[in-house]
């Protein structure tokens, strides 16, 4: 998943209607109400302030609003673009100033999708890396080969305990954990992993 790094904005005009799209980095859904309130005050002369948001390392919390546009023509299409792009920890507001020409429901859907796409094209995004934590316990004899294996495969050693055996607490990228754990079990004879 990708995450928005910094505030960004973009504007497009479709059939004389102006669409100002703004992206806000967020870390929790509680921020949405505050941002939305500020946007409505800032753009009090606008007809609609539509929004969509996704929060969480896996995009677990999502929401959208059409803000008076016909149901399903604004917030949901914007949210669909965010989901398709695998972006999280982002809130997008799309402020529309009506230009006097009706766009129809299909035209509105396309306008809100295009507004969101154009914003993502200029947004600064970074990849979210998730880590899994483990403890590997082995004998003193196997501790050096285990440590070298962990370091060679990019594991971050967070703690070393030397008691009856050796226990390494470590973190590894979620996408690499299965391969690394299999390799450890294959190469280190007496190892316990939790």
C-alpha positions, 0 to 999 in steps of 0.5 A: 500500500501507498501513503500520502506524504504531504498535502497536495492540490489540483484543479480541473474544469469540466464544462465550466464546472470547477473541481478543486481536489485537495489531498490530506495525509491522515492517520485516523478517521477522527481527522476527517470531520475536522478537515471537512469542517475547515474545507466547507468554511474555506470554500463557503461559496462552493456548491459541493465539498465531496470527500473520500478517505482511507485509513490504516496500514491495510486500508481497513477504514474507509468512507465517502460522501456525495455532499448533495450530488446525486447518490453514488456519483461523487464520493464513491467514485473518488473512493474507488480510485483511491482503492484501485491505486492502493493508497491509504492514510489519505483524505481527498476533498473535491470542491465543485463550483457549478458552471451552469451546465449539467453533467448528468450522473455519468458525467459526474462520476467521470468528473470526480474520478478524473479529479481524484486521478489527477491529484494522485498523478501529482501526489507524493506517495510512499510505500508503507512497509509492514513488519512481522516480529519473531523470537528465534531461540537456539543453542550457542553453537547455532547462534552465529549461523542464525545471526548471519542468516537473519542479517543476510536476509534483512531482518532487524535484530531488536534484542539479544538474550544469552541465557541457557540458549541464545534468543534473538528477537527480530523484525522482518518485512511481512512479505519476506517472513515466510521465506525467511522462516522456512530458511531458518528451519531448513538451515538451523537444526535446533531452533524454536521460533515464536 
